[in-house]
Amino acid sequence: MSLLEYSLLAFGSLFAIVDPIALVPAFVTMTARNSREAQIRMARVASAVAAGVMLLFVVTGHWIFKLLGVTMPAFQIAGSVLLFLIALDMLYAKRTAARETDEEVEAGTVKDDIAITPLAVPMLAGPGAISAVLILRSQAEDWTQHLALVGSIGVVCILSYVIFRFAALGVQRVNPLFVTLTARLMGLLLAAVAVQFALNALRQMGVPLTF
């Protein structure tokens, strides 16, 4: 896989699973009582924390697998199943519990600061995003692709901050049809990525695939 192909895969899959556009309604609901400046600060902190969490797993992923005795193909298959389930929820325009639950959103509405939890974790950097990061890390062939993964994480989190900032500045009334359409498109992309991750794992295990 070339550097360009890997970079597009990393950015596309991470943006699809994080999907900050779909999180705008929850962000607005949880920060309705806060000032505009506080909303922007929480968006900035949440995006930075989410980036830090994902980068932490980029650095420590190898040691985690070694400590638990989990092989990468096994994790890729498990991760692809999780990503596919999230993709199905997105395709049907449902809020997936793997990223946020009704209880977390409700708890966020009564918190003074929702930046770290639940906004950063698990809404931005949830199990799906962490699984995608670990799988992408395992598929990086050299240091340039590792840098591309780090860069993709940074770009996705910066875009998340920009989207939340726009919401805080008064663009929170996003057309529900636009949110639904975006979620379904991201879900379709994520489903394809999940299947590809599973196929890659099967190839690593020596399963003969002729297509």
HUVEN-V357505 format. One record per residue. PHI is phi in whole degrees, -180 to 180 (NA if undefined). PSI is psi as a letter, one per 40 degrees, with the letter a starting at -180 (999 if undefined). OMEGA is omega in degrees with one decimal (NA if undefined). Layout:
# HUVEN-V357505
phi=[PHI & PHI]
psi=[PSI & PSI]
omega=[OMEGA & OMEGA]
This chain:
# HUVEN-V357505
phi=[NA & -72 & -62 & -65 & -62 & -66 & -63 & -66 & -63 & -64 & -66 & -62 & -69 & -69 & -66 & -66 & -78 & -72 & 45 & -63 & -61 & -69 & -87 & -57 & -58 & -66 & -61 & -64 & -64 & -72 & -110 & -60 & -88 & -92 & -72 & -61 & -64 & -67 & -61 & -65 & -62 & -65 & -63 & -66 & -64 & -62 & -65 & -67 & -65 & -60 & -62 & -62 & -65 & -67 & -66 & -59 & -75 & -63 & -77 & -101 & -54 & -60 & -71 & -63 & -64 & -66 & -66 & -86 & 71 & -99 & -81 & -65 & -58 & -63 & -69 & -62 & -66 & -62 & -65 & -66 & -65 & -61 & -64 & -67 & -64 & -64 & -62 & -63 & -62 & -68 & -64 & -95 & 58 & -110 & -80 & -80 & -71 & -72 & -108 & -156 & -119 & -60 & -65 & -67 & -65 & -64 & -65 & -65 & -71 & -105 & -90 & -75 & -140 & -106 & -61 & -80 & -139 & -97 & -70 & -69 & -131 & -107 & -68 & -86 & -106 & -97 & -56 & -65 & -65 & -66 & -61 & -63 & -62 & -65 & -68 & -63 & -62 & -67 & -92 & -70 & -92 & -153 & -67 & -68 & -73 & -63 & -65 & -63 & -65 & -60 & -63 & -64 & -60 & -62 & -65 & -62 & -71 & -65 & -62 & -62 & -62 & -61 & -65 & -66 & -64 & -59 & -62 & -67 & -85 & 114 & -99 & -73 & -82 & -73 & -58 & -57 & -65 & -65 & -62 & -64 & -63 & -63 & -60 & -71 & -65 & -64 & -65 & -64 & -63 & -66 & -62 & -64 & -64 & -62 & -63 & -64 & -60 & -65 & -63 & -62 & -65 & -64 & -64 & -63 & -84 & 88 & -73 & -72 & -118 & -96 & -113]
psi=[h & i & d & d & d & d & d & d & d & d & d & d & d & d & d & d & d & d & g & d & d & e & e & d & d & d & d & d & d & d & e & d & e & i & i & d & d & d & d & d & d & d & d & d & d & d & d & d & d & d & d & d & d & d & d & d & d & d & d & e & d & d & d & d & d & d & d & e & f & h & i & d & d & d & d & d & d & d & d & d & d & d & d & d & d & d & d & d & d & d & d & e & f & i & h & h & e & e & d & i & i & d & d & d & d & d & d & d & d & e & i & d & h & e & d & d & h & e & d & d & h & e & d & d & g & a & d & d & d & d & d & d & d & d & d & d & d & d & e & h & d & a & d & d & d & d & d & d & d & d & d & d & d & d & d & d & d & d & d & d & d & d & d & d & d & d & d & d & e & e & f & e & g & h & h & d & d & d & d & d & d & d & d & d & d & d & d & d & d & d & d & d & d & d & d & d & d & d & d & d & d & d & d & d & e & e & h & h & h & e & 999]
omega=[-178.5 & 179.7 & 180.0 & 179.5 & -180.0 & -179.5 & 179.1 & 177.7 & -177.8 & -178.5 & -177.0 & -177.7 & -179.9 & 179.3 & 179.6 & -176.6 & 177.1 & 174.7 & -176.8 & 179.3 & -179.8 & -179.6 & -177.7 & 179.5 & 178.9 & 178.8 & -179.6 & -180.0 & -176.2 & -176.7 & -175.2 & -177.2 & -176.6 & 176.0 & 179.5 & 179.7 & 179.2 & 177.5 & -179.6 & 178.6 & 179.8 & 176.5 & -179.8 & -179.5 & -178.5 & 179.9 & 179.1 & 179.6 & 178.5 & 177.4 & 179.5 & 179.8 & -179.6 & 177.4 & 177.5 & -180.0 & 173.2 & -176.5 & -171.9 & -175.9 & -178.3 & -177.8 & 178.2 & 179.4 & -179.4 & -179.2 & -177.5 & -178.4 & -179.6 & 177.7 & -177.8 & 177.3 & 178.9 & -179.8 & 179.6 & 179.8 & 178.6 & 179.3 & -180.0 & 176.7 & 178.2 & -179.5 & 179.9 & 177.6 & 176.7 & -180.0 & 178.3 & 177.0 & 179.7 & 179.3 & 177.9 & 176.2 & 176.4 & 177.1 & -175.3 & 179.5 & 177.1 & 178.4 & -178.8 & 175.7 & 177.5 & -179.3 & 179.9 & 177.6 & 179.8 & 178.1 & 180.0 & -177.9 & -179.5 & 178.4 & 176.7 & -177.7 & -176.8 & -172.5 & -174.3 & 176.3 & 11.4 & -172.2 & -179.2 & 178.6 & 16.0 & -172.9 & 179.0 & -179.1 & 179.7 & 180.0 & -179.9 & -179.9 & 179.3 & 177.4 & 179.7 & 179.6 & -178.7 & 179.0 & 178.6 & 177.8 & -178.8 & -178.0 & 178.0 & -173.0 & 179.3 & -174.8 & 179.2 & 178.4 & 173.1 & 176.7 & 178.0 & 177.5 & 177.8 & 179.1 & 179.1 & 176.7 & 179.5 & -178.4 & -179.8 & -179.2 & 175.6 & 177.1 & 177.3 & 178.4 & -179.3 & 180.0 & 178.3 & 178.7 & 176.6 & 178.9 & 179.6 & -178.1 & 173.0 & 179.4 & -176.1 & -179.3 & 179.1 & 179.2 & -179.9 & 178.8 & 178.6 & 179.2 & -179.9 & 179.9 & 179.3 & -179.6 & -178.5 & 176.7 & 177.4 & 178.1 & 177.9 & 177.8 & -178.9 & 177.9 & 178.4 & 178.4 & -179.9 & 178.0 & 179.7 & 176.7 & 180.0 & 178.4 & 178.0 & 179.3 & 179.3 & 177.7 & 178.9 & 179.0 & 177.5 & 178.8 & -178.7 & 177.1 & -173.4 & -178.6 & NA]
